[in-house]
Amino acid sequence: MPVRANAVKRQGQLPPNLADYLEYLWLEKGLSDNSRQSYRRDLAQLSGWSVLEGEELVSISRDKLRDFLAWRTEQGYNARSMARMMSAVRGFYAWLHKNGKISENPSLQIESPRYGRSLPKTLTEQDVEYLLDAPDLQTSLGLRDRAMLELLYACGLRVSELVGMELSRVNLRQGVLRIYGKGSKERLVPMGEAACEWLENYLAHGRSHFMGGAHSDVLFPGRGGNFMTRQTFWHRIKKYAVIAGINKPLSPHVLRHAFATHLLNHGADLRAIQMLLGHSDLSTTQIYTHVARHRLQQLHAEHHPRG
């Protein structure tokens, strides 16, 4: 990385206005910690660049903002990353303008780069069966991981929702989970008969092994009975992919995509899938119609005599 890029990267001290804006995102907007950290990284980079340019962040001009975006492009950032940066920049300067800290918003009339929306990676139903069968059910670890995989696929959970799940949010009698998703939005998701059975089995024969006598509401504890990290579960699922002989790129989010795609393939309503996934906007869910259509085209090409 060039010397200048290193210098920008090292600018870690946030100016007061930027620190206040990040606090606003956390308290008022209800953004997840991951989203807030993404905003912080992008805006801290802009702050560091403006310092090197001898500019105040609150008085940067539209032309200077364009210079920054041009510099960032030269560093090799792709269109998706640039679009995310512009979203952060627009939000920050709109907040400054709304609160009377600047008289003009310099991010207006600056277009975000366009990029094609890629289809989410997914698994076939057979792939999922192989993956679910991979854990060793003779061990407490295997029982826990099987229950986690079953819930992830049966409920279409985000990995953060899965590893952060508390026992008090599980209603086995009614067969539902109470999920707190992005922006602290609550939704109820049915687990299905198979997932309920595996969860009951794990609670009866596996969970106590991880608790060490401690009393905790953590549903899927890791070491010491604490919440498992997302990274730990990611490594677990990669291990099971190898055991299952799945050679496709695999992450917890791929199972969430499989959940939505398989529901749609079996005739589920798009609005219902939106509610189950916790998407605030139907347009986010509509990507799965393209996945299903892509699969139908493949089947037609493979099996139709004139395909």
C-alpha angles and dihedrals in degrees: 000000000000119000092251092053090051090052092052091048092053094056096106101151109099120213114239096254092053092047089050091050092052089050088051090053090052099045105028106027096039094222117172118256090250092054092046091052090051090053090047094053094048096045093042088057090053089048092051092048093050091052091054089048091051091243130135111235091227094050100042113136129230090250092051090049089054089050089055092050090048090051090050091051089052088056089063102255111158128233094263092053091047092051090052090050092051090050089055093045094048092050093049096049093042088055092048091050094046091052093049095248093122130028096214133031107232093195093067116108092019109120124217116236114259122235135178116255109239122218113254116251113249143174132240118246088252090053089054092051091052091049094049090051094052103086118090104247093196089076134063088234091056093048091051094047093046090053090048093050091047092052093044092055098035095050104029092233127178110242091245089055091050100048091041094051116130126210091236090064093060120092107185093174092060093030097233140122124216106220129194104202136172114336089016089283113162125221135169116228126188114233101204127227098281095050091047091053094049092046091051090049092051093047091050099044112014117031098068089061090068097041099064091207093307121134112231140146092226108125098197107026125189124196115345092009093285128133113285116240122243089240092056093053090045089058090047093053092047089054092052091048089060092048090048092049093240109155097182121103104273134192134150089265091059089064089053088054090048090052092055096040095049092048090052092046089055093052105268118159116255092228091054091051089050090055093046093050093045094236112164092203126047090216088070090056094045091076086080092064086063090050091052092046090049090053092049090052090052092050091048092050092048101044111021114094090228096037 
